[in-house]
Amino acid sequence: MTTTKTEYKYVHLDEKNVPIITGSTMKVVELITSVKAYSWTPEELQENYPHLSMSQIYSALAYYWDNQPEIDAEKLRREVGESPLVKRLKAEGVI
C-alpha cells in the first residue's frame, strides 16, 4: 500500500488520494460526516471514536477545513456515482 504524506502530522493520502487519519483506517470524510450529522465537538468525536487521539482529530479537522471544496466535491461524486455519459464513454474506450 502506497501512501503520501501531507503537511498535516496525522493525515496521509492513500493510493487513491483519499485522506486517511494516520494510525487508523478512518477516512477524514468519515469523521466529518459525524460532525455534520450529529454536530459533535472534537471532545465528543473522541468519546465516540476512542481509538483516535485529540491530535489526530484536530489534524483531520484542520485538513478538512483547509481542503473543504475538494473533499465535499469528492464525497458528492461518490454518492451520485458516474453519469450515464461517462459510463458510455468508458464502455466505448474513449476514456
N, CA, C and O atoms as CSV, one atom per row, in Angstrom:
chain,resi,resn,atom,element,x,y,z
A,1,MET,N,N,0.839,-1.180,0.000
A,1,MET,CA,C,0.000,0.000,0.000
A,1,MET,C,C,0.884,1.243,0.000
A,1,MET,O,O,1.748,1.392,0.864
A,2,THR,N,N,0.677,2.114,-0.941
A,2,THR,CA,C,1.435,3.342,-1.065
A,2,THR,C,C,0.664,4.487,-0.429
A,2,THR,O,O,-0.539,4.631,-0.646
A,3,THR,N,N,1.354,5.293,0.352
A,3,THR,CA,C,0.723,6.462,0.947
A,3,THR,C,C,1.576,7.685,0.665
A,3,THR,O,O,2.772,7.584,0.390
A,4,THR,N,N,0.936,8.836,0.740
A,4,THR,CA,C,1.621,10.099,0.521
A,4,THR,C,C,1.460,10.961,1.758
A,4,THR,O,O,0.352,11.126,2.268
A,5,LYS,N,N,2.558,11.506,2.235
A,5,LYS,CA,C,2.494,12.391,3.393
A,5,LYS,C,C,1.870,13.719,2.998
A,5,LYS,O,O,1.951,14.151,1.849
A,6,THR,N,N,1.250,14.349,3.976
A,6,THR,CA,C,0.724,15.697,3.805
A,6,THR,C,C,1.432,16.588,4.816
A,6,THR,O,O,2.254,16.111,5.597
A,7,GLU,N,N,1.121,17.861,4.805
A,7,GLU,CA,C,1.724,18.756,5.790
A,7,GLU,C,C,1.059,18.611,7.160
A,7,GLU,O,O,1.467,19.254,8.128
A,8,TYR,N,N,0.042,17.768,7.232
A,8,TYR,CA,C,-0.674,17.520,8.486
A,8,TYR,C,C,-0.110,16.253,9.114
A,8,TYR,O,O,-0.077,15.200,8.478
A,9,LYS,N,N,0.327,16.356,10.348
A,9,LYS,CA,C,1.023,15.249,11.010
A,9,LYS,C,C,0.212,13.962,11.023
A,9,LYS,O,O,0.775,12.877,10.873
A,10,TYR,N,N,-1.097,14.064,11.199
A,10,TYR,CA,C,-1.924,12.877,11.361
A,10,TYR,C,C,-2.860,12.611,10.183
A,10,TYR,O,O,-3.891,11.958,10.347
A,11,VAL,N,N,-2.513,13.103,9.016
A,11,VAL,CA,C,-3.310,12.824,7.813
A,11,VAL,C,C,-2.357,12.455,6.684
A,11,VAL,O,O,-1.374,13.149,6.427
A,12,HIS,N,N,-2.670,11.346,6.014
A,12,HIS,CA,C,-1.917,10.953,4.819
A,12,HIS,C,C,-2.921,10.593,3.728
A,12,HIS,O,O,-4.102,10.370,3.995
A,13,LEU,N,N,-2.432,10.542,2.514
A,13,LEU,CA,C,-3.270,10.171,1.378
A,13,LEU,C,C,-2.975,8.735,1.003
A,13,LEU,O,O,-1.811,8.346,0.903
A,14,ASP,N,N,-4.021,7.935,0.792
A,14,ASP,CA,C,-3.802,6.559,0.376
A,14,ASP,C,C,-3.512,6.513,-1.122
A,14,ASP,O,O,-3.361,7.555,-1.760
A,15,GLU,N,N,-3.435,5.310,-1.680
A,15,GLU,CA,C,-3.079,5.170,-3.093
A,15,GLU,C,C,-4.110,5.791,-4.039
A,15,GLU,O,O,-3.803,6.044,-5.203
A,16,LYS,N,N,-5.319,6.036,-3.554
A,16,LYS,CA,C,-6.360,6.681,-4.363
A,16,LYS,C,C,-6.501,8.160,-4.032
A,16,LYS,O,O,-7.477,8.795,-4.429
A,17,ASN,N,N,-5.520,8.716,-3.299
A,17,ASN,CA,C,-5.510,10.109,-2.849
A,17,ASN,C,C,-6.659,10.448,-1.908
A,17,ASN,O,O,-7.114,11.591,-1.856
A,18,VAL,N,N,-7.123,9.448,-1.167
A,18,VAL,CA,C,-8.162,9.665,-0.163
A,18,VAL,C,C,-7.466,9.990,1.157
A,18,VAL,O,O,-6.598,9.233,1.593
A,19,PRO,N,N,-7.832,11.108,1.807
A,19,PRO,CA,C,-7.193,11.441,3.073
A,19,PRO,C,C,-7.634,10.498,4.200
A,19,PRO,O,O,-8.825,10.328,4.461
A,20,ILE,N,N,-6.650,9.900,4.849
A,20,ILE,CA,C,-6.845,8.931,5.922
A,20,ILE,C,C,-6.191,9.477,7.192
A,20,ILE,O,O,-5.141,10.117,7.133
A,21,ILE,N,N,-6.816,9.221,8.328
A,21,ILE,CA,C,-6.223,9.628,9.597
A,21,ILE,C,C,-5.100,8.640,9.917
A,21,ILE,O,O,-5.345,7.450,10.114
A,22,THR,N,N,-3.888,9.140,9.965
A,22,THR,CA,C,-2.709,8.312,10.191
A,22,THR,C,C,-2.832,7.566,11.521
A,22,THR,O,O,-3.236,8.130,12.538
A,23,GLY,N,N,-2.476,6.294,11.480
A,23,GLY,CA,C,-2.566,5.448,12.664
A,23,GLY,C,C,-3.919,4.787,12.798
A,23,GLY,O,O,-4.195,4.116,13.792
A,24,SER,N,N,-4.766,4.976,11.797
A,24,SER,CA,C,-6.087,4.359,11.799
A,24,SER,C,C,-6.444,4.003,10.357
A,24,SER,O,O,-5.664,4.238,9.434
A,25,THR,N,N,-7.619,3.441,10.184
A,25,THR,CA,C,-8.124,3.182,8.833
A,25,THR,C,C,-9.276,4.130,8.502
A,25,THR,O,O,-9.956,3.957,7.490
A,26,MET,N,N,-9.490,5.125,9.350
A,26,MET,CA,C,-10.617,6.035,9.186
A,26,MET,C,C,-10.300,7.146,8.199
A,26,MET,O,O,-9.249,7.784,8.265
A,27,LYS,N,N,-11.238,7.361,7.279
A,27,LYS,CA,C,-11.116,8.453,6.320
A,27,LYS,C,C,-11.498,9.761,7.011
A,27,LYS,O,O,-12.343,9.782,7.907
A,28,VAL,N,N,-10.865,10.841,6.581
A,28,VAL,CA,C,-11.194,12.158,7.116
A,28,VAL,C,C,-12.674,12.453,6.894
A,28,VAL,O,O,-13.337,12.997,7.778
A,29,VAL,N,N,-13.196,12.099,5.721
A,29,VAL,CA,C,-14.592,12.379,5.417
A,29,VAL,C,C,-15.539,11.644,6.362
A,29,VAL,O,O,-16.632,12.141,6.632
A,30,GLU,N,N,-15.152,10.481,6.870
A,30,GLU,CA,C,-15.991,9.761,7.834
A,30,GLU,C,C,-16.100,10.537,9.144
A,30,GLU,O,O,-17.170,10.594,9.750
A,31,LEU,N,N,-14.999,11.130,9.575
A,31,LEU,CA,C,-15.018,11.944,10.783
A,31,LEU,C,C,-15.893,13.176,10.562
A,31,LEU,O,O,-16.683,13.549,11.430
A,32,ILE,N,N,-15.749,13.797,9.407
A,32,ILE,CA,C,-16.516,14.997,9.095
A,32,ILE,C,C,-18.008,14.682,8.998
A,32,ILE,O,O,-18.839,15.505,9.383
A,33,THR,N,N,-18.347,13.522,8.498
A,33,THR,CA,C,-19.752,13.119,8.425
A,33,THR,C,C,-20.366,13.105,9.823
A,33,THR,O,O,-21.514,13.516,9.995
A,34,SER,N,N,-19.624,12.643,10.813
A,34,SER,CA,C,-20.116,12.647,12.186
A,34,SER,C,C,-20.293,14.067,12.713
A,34,SER,O,O,-21.243,14.350,13.443
A,35,VAL,N,N,-19.391,14.945,12.345
A,35,VAL,CA,C,-19.512,16.346,12.766
A,35,VAL,C,C,-20.783,16.950,12.182
A,35,VAL,O,O,-21.553,17.603,12.886
A,36,LYS,N,N,-20.992,16.725,10.887
A,36,LYS,CA,C,-22.158,17.308,10.220
A,36,LYS,C,C,-23.468,16.648,10.649
A,36,LYS,O,O,-24.478,17.331,10.812
A,37,ALA,N,N,-23.459,15.341,10.830
A,37,ALA,CA,C,-24.693,14.625,11.164
A,37,ALA,C,C,-25.129,14.858,12.608
A,37,ALA,O,O,-26.320,14.996,12.886
A,38,TYR,N,N,-24.172,14.902,13.519
A,38,TYR,CA,C,-24.506,14.961,14.945
A,38,TYR,C,C,-24.068,16.255,15.628
A,38,TYR,O,O,-24.337,16.453,16.813
A,39,SER,N,N,-23.400,17.127,14.892
A,39,SER,CA,C,-22.858,18.379,15.463
A,39,SER,C,C,-21.912,18.102,16.632
A,39,SER,O,O,-21.875,18.852,17.608
A,40,TRP,N,N,-21.147,17.011,16.515
A,40,TRP,CA,C,-20.227,16.652,17.583
A,40,TRP,C,C,-19.045,17.603,17.643
A,40,TRP,O,O,-18.519,18.028,16.614
A,41,THR,N,N,-18.643,17.926,18.838
A,41,THR,CA,C,-17.438,18.705,19.082
A,41,THR,C,C,-16.235,17.755,18.988
A,41,THR,O,O,-16.417,16.538,18.947
A,42,PRO,N,N,-15.021,18.293,18.953
A,42,PRO,CA,C,-13.853,17.395,18.956
A,42,PRO,C,C,-13.843,16.452,20.167
A,42,PRO,O,O,-13.452,15.291,20.047
A,43,GLU,N,N,-14.270,16.948,21.323
A,43,GLU,CA,C,-14.307,16.102,22.508
A,43,GLU,C,C,-15.326,14.966,22.345
A,43,GLU,O,O,-15.068,13.833,22.751
A,44,GLU,N,N,-16.475,15.276,21.754
A,44,GLU,CA,C,-17.490,14.246,21.519
A,44,GLU,C,C,-17.016,13.245,20.467
A,44,GLU,O,O,-17.321,12.055,20.554
A,45,LEU,N,N,-16.273,13.728,19.478
A,45,LEU,CA,C,-15.698,12.809,18.493
A,45,LEU,C,C,-14.773,11.823,19.187
A,45,LEU,O,O,-14.804,10.628,18.895
A,46,GLN,N,N,-13.953,12.315,20.100
A,46,GLN,CA,C,-13.008,11.446,20.801
A,46,GLN,C,C,-13.742,10.445,21.693
A,46,GLN,O,O,-13.313,9.299,21.826
A,47,GLU,N,N,-14.840,10.875,22.299
A,47,GLU,CA,C,-15.640,9.949,23.115
A,47,GLU,C,C,-16.216,8.825,22.254
A,47,GLU,O,O,-16.282,7.675,22.687
A,48,ASN,N,N,-16.632,9.165,21.033
A,48,ASN,CA,C,-17.266,8.189,20.159
A,48,ASN,C,C,-16.270,7.398,19.321
A,48,ASN,O,O,-16.591,6.320,18.821
A,49,TYR,N,N,-15.077,7.925,19.169
A,49,TYR,CA,C,-14.006,7.236,18.445
A,49,TYR,C,C,-12.776,7.191,19.352
A,49,TYR,O,O,-11.780,7.864,19.086
A,50,PRO,N,N,-12.846,6.400,20.419
A,50,PRO,CA,C,-11.754,6.409,21.404
A,50,PRO,C,C,-10.412,5.925,20.862
A,50,PRO,O,O,-9.377,6.120,21.499
A,51,HIS,N,N,-10.427,5.297,19.690
A,51,HIS,CA,C,-9.162,4.863,19.091
A,51,HIS,C,C,-8.400,6.038,18.463
A,51,HIS,O,O,-7.243,5.894,18.068
A,52,LEU,N,N,-9.059,7.198,18.377
A,52,LEU,CA,C,-8.404,8.400,17.839
A,52,LEU,C,C,-7.989,9.319,18.982
A,52,LEU,O,O,-8.731,9.507,19.946
A,53,SER,N,N,-6.801,9.884,18.861
A,53,SER,CA,C,-6.350,10.864,19.853
A,53,SER,C,C,-6.905,12.242,19.474
A,53,SER,O,O,-7.348,12.456,18.346
A,54,MET,N,N,-6.874,13.147,20.412
A,54,MET,CA,C,-7.317,14.509,20.116
A,54,MET,C,C,-6.428,15.134,19.033
A,54,MET,O,O,-6.907,15.917,18.212
A,55,SER,N,N,-5.159,14.794,19.031
A,55,SER,CA,C,-4.253,15.318,17.995
A,55,SER,C,C,-4.675,14.836,16.614
A,55,SER,O,O,-4.681,15.609,15.657
A,56,GLN,N,N,-5.027,13.560,16.511
A,56,GLN,CA,C,-5.497,13.023,15.231
A,56,GLN,C,C,-6.786,13.725,14.791
A,56,GLN,O,O,-6.944,14.069,13.620
A,57,ILE,N,N,-7.688,13.930,15.724
A,57,ILE,CA,C,-8.969,14.566,15.408
A,57,ILE,C,C,-8.758,15.995,14.943
A,57,ILE,O,O,-9.294,16.394,13.909
A,58,TYR,N,N,-7.987,16.770,15.688
A,58,TYR,CA,C,-7.756,18.164,15.296
A,58,TYR,C,C,-7.000,18.264,13.976
A,58,TYR,O,O,-7.263,19.162,13.176
A,59,SER,N,N,-6.074,17.357,13.748
A,59,SER,CA,C,-5.339,17.358,12.481
A,59,SER,C,C,-6.287,17.063,11.320
A,59,SER,O,O,-6.204,17.702,10.271
A,60,ALA,N,N,-7.185,16.098,11.505
A,60,ALA,CA,C,-8.157,15.751,10.461
A,60,ALA,C,C,-9.123,16.904,10.218
A,60,ALA,O,O,-9.466,17.195,9.072
A,61,LEU,N,N,-9.562,17.557,11.283
A,61,LEU,CA,C,-10.461,18.707,11.126
A,61,LEU,C,C,-9.765,19.848,10.390
A,61,LEU,O,O,-10.357,20.479,9.514
A,62,ALA,N,N,-8.521,20.108,10.742
A,62,ALA,CA,C,-7.764,21.164,10.059
A,62,ALA,C,C,-7.596,20.826,8.580
A,62,ALA,O,O,-7.757,21.688,7.715
A,63,TYR,N,N,-7.272,19.565,8.296
A,63,TYR,CA,C,-7.126,19.149,6.903
A,63,TYR,C,C,-8.429,19.384,6.146
A,63,TYR,O,O,-8.422,19.908,5.032
A,64,TYR,N,N,-9.544,18.993,6.755
A,64,TYR,CA,C,-10.841,19.180,6.099
A,64,TYR,C,C,-11.110,20.659,5.826
A,64,TYR,O,O,-11.463,21.027,4.706
A,65,TRP,N,N,-10.949,21.498,6.828
A,65,TRP,CA,C,-11.266,22.916,6.636
A,65,TRP,C,C,-10.343,23.568,5.614
A,65,TRP,O,O,-10.758,24.497,4.921
A,66,ASP,N,N,-9.130,23.113,5.507
A,66,ASP,CA,C,-8.206,23.657,4.506
A,66,ASP,C,C,-8.467,23.110,3.108
A,66,ASP,O,O,-8.010,23.697,2.127
A,67,ASN,N,N,-9.196,21.995,2.994
A,67,ASN,CA,C,-9.446,21.341,1.704
A,67,ASN,C,C,-10.926,21.052,1.485
A,67,ASN,O,O,-11.276,20.149,0.725
A,68,GLN,N,N,-11.790,21.808,2.140
A,68,GLN,CA,C,-13.224,21.540,2.132
A,68,GLN,C,C,-13.832,21.419,0.739
A,68,GLN,O,O,-14.554,20.453,0.492
A,69,PRO,N,N,-13.579,22.347,-0.187
A,69,PRO,CA,C,-14.230,22.218,-1.504
A,69,PRO,C,C,-13.907,20.902,-2.209
A,69,PRO,O,O,-14.795,20.272,-2.783
A,70,GLU,N,N,-12.645,20.485,-2.170
A,70,GLU,CA,C,-12.250,19.254,-2.839
A,70,GLU,C,C,-12.858,18.021,-2.167
A,70,GLU,O,O,-13.327,17.107,-2.846
A,71,ILE,N,N,-12.848,18.001,-0.844
A,71,ILE,CA,C,-13.383,16.847,-0.115
A,71,ILE,C,C,-14.886,16.745,-0.305
A,71,ILE,O,O,-15.411,15.655,-0.529
A,72,ASP,N,N,-15.580,17.868,-0.218
A,72,ASP,CA,C,-17.029,17.848,-0.409
A,72,ASP,C,C,-17.401,17.436,-1.831
A,72,ASP,O,O,-18.369,16.702,-2.031
A,73,ALA,N,N,-16.639,17.903,-2.813
A,73,ALA,CA,C,-16.920,17.536,-4.212
A,73,ALA,C,C,-16.689,16.040,-4.427
A,73,ALA,O,O,-17.473,15.388,-5.118
A,74,GLU,N,N,-15.638,15.500,-3.853
A,74,GLU,CA,C,-15.358,14.068,-3.992
A,74,GLU,C,C,-16.439,13.234,-3.318
A,74,GLU,O,O,-16.877,12.221,-3.862
A,75,LYS,N,N,-16.867,13.657,-2.142
A,75,LYS,CA,C,-17.941,12.943,-1.430
A,75,LYS,C,C,-19.217,12.940,-2.277
A,75,LYS,O,O,-19.896,11.918,-2.372
A,76,LEU,N,N,-19.538,14.058,-2.880
A,76,LEU,CA,C,-20.729,14.152,-3.719
A,76,LEU,C,C,-20.603,13.246,-4.942
A,76,LEU,O,O,-21.562,12.569,-5.312
A,77,ARG,N,N,-19.423,13.228,-5.573
A,77,ARG,CA,C,-19.205,12.360,-6.734
A,77,ARG,C,C,-19.410,10.898,-6.368
A,77,ARG,O,O,-19.992,10.138,-7.142
A,78,ARG,N,N,-18.935,10.502,-5.190
A,78,ARG,CA,C,-19.089,9.106,-4.753
A,78,ARG,C,C,-20.544,8.773,-4.463
A,78,ARG,O,O,-20.999,7.665,-4.749
A,79,GLU,N,N,-21.276,9.725,-3.896
A,79,GLU,CA,C,-22.687,9.483,-3.572
A,79,GLU,C,C,-23.537,9.401,-4.836
A,79,GLU,O,O,-24.431,8.561,-4.937
A,80,VAL,N,N,-23.257,10.274,-5.796
A,80,VAL,CA,C,-24.050,10.340,-7.020
A,80,VAL,C,C,-23.656,9.242,-7.992
A,80,VAL,O,O,-24.510,8.680,-8.677
A,81,GLY,N,N,-22.375,8.934,-8.056
A,81,GLY,CA,C,-21.897,7.922,-8.992
A,81,GLY,C,C,-21.595,8.525,-10.354
A,81,GLY,O,O,-21.701,9.734,-10.562
A,82,GLU,N,N,-21.219,7.654,-11.266
A,82,GLU,CA,C,-20.885,8.099,-12.617
A,82,GLU,C,C,-22.142,8.435,-13.400
A,82,GLU,O,O,-23.189,7.804,-13.252
A,83,SER,N,N,-22.001,9.443,-14.228
A,83,SER,CA,C,-23.122,9.808,-15.085
A,83,SER,C,C,-23.254,8.771,-16.204
A,83,SER,O,O,-22.286,8.082,-16.527
A,84,PRO,N,N,-24.434,8.658,-16.789
A,84,PRO,CA,C,-24.611,7.733,-17.915
A,84,PRO,C,C,-23.641,8.024,-19.061
A,84,PRO,O,O,-23.168,7.100,-19.723
A,85,LEU,N,N,-23.343,9.303,-19.297
A,85,LEU,CA,C,-22.408,9.665,-20.369
A,85,LEU,C,C,-21.020,9.107,-20.082
A,85,LEU,O,O,-20.392,8.529,-20.969
A,86,VAL,N,N,-20.541,9.271,-18.865
A,86,VAL,CA,C,-19.211,8.768,-18.501
A,86,VAL,C,C,-19.179,7.250,-18.624
A,86,VAL,O,O,-18.205,6.689,-19.126
A,87,LYS,N,N,-20.230,6.584,-18.174
A,87,LYS,CA,C,-20.286,5.130,-18.284
A,87,LYS,C,C,-20.215,4.693,-19.754
A,87,LYS,O,O,-19.492,3.756,-20.093
A,88,ARG,N,N,-20.958,5.368,-20.611
A,88,ARG,CA,C,-20.959,5.023,-22.028
A,88,ARG,C,C,-19.590,5.268,-22.664
A,88,ARG,O,O,-19.108,4.441,-23.438
A,89,LEU,N,N,-18.965,6.400,-22.339
A,89,LEU,CA,C,-17.645,6.708,-22.892
A,89,LEU,C,C,-16.590,5.697,-22.426
A,89,LEU,O,O,-15.704,5.322,-23.194
A,90,LYS,N,N,-16.690,5.262,-21.178
A,90,LYS,CA,C,-15.769,4.237,-20.686
A,90,LYS,C,C,-16.007,2.907,-21.402
A,90,LYS,O,O,-15.058,2.209,-21.761
A,91,ALA,N,N,-17.268,2.566,-21.603
A,91,ALA,CA,C,-17.601,1.317,-22.301
A,91,ALA,C,C,-17.082,1.337,-23.733
A,91,ALA,O,O,-16.678,0.303,-24.266
A,92,GLU,N,N,-17.094,2.510,-24.352
A,92,GLU,CA,C,-16.608,2.644,-25.721
A,92,GLU,C,C,-15.093,2.796,-25.784
A,92,GLU,O,O,-14.518,2.823,-26.872
A,93,GLY,N,N,-14.449,2.894,-24.637
A,93,GLY,CA,C,-12.992,3.017,-24.594
A,93,GLY,C,C,-12.488,4.418,-24.876
A,93,GLY,O,O,-11.294,4.606,-25.109
A,94,VAL,N,N,-13.367,5.402,-24.862
A,94,VAL,CA,C,-12.968,6.769,-25.137
A,94,VAL,C,C,-12.197,7.354,-23.946
A,94,VAL,O,O,-11.234,8.103,-24.115
A,95,ILE,N,N,-12.641,6.997,-22.759
A,95,ILE,CA,C,-11.924,7.468,-21.562
A,95,ILE,C,C,-11.614,6.297,-20.661
A,95,ILE,O,O,-11.015,6.475,-19.600
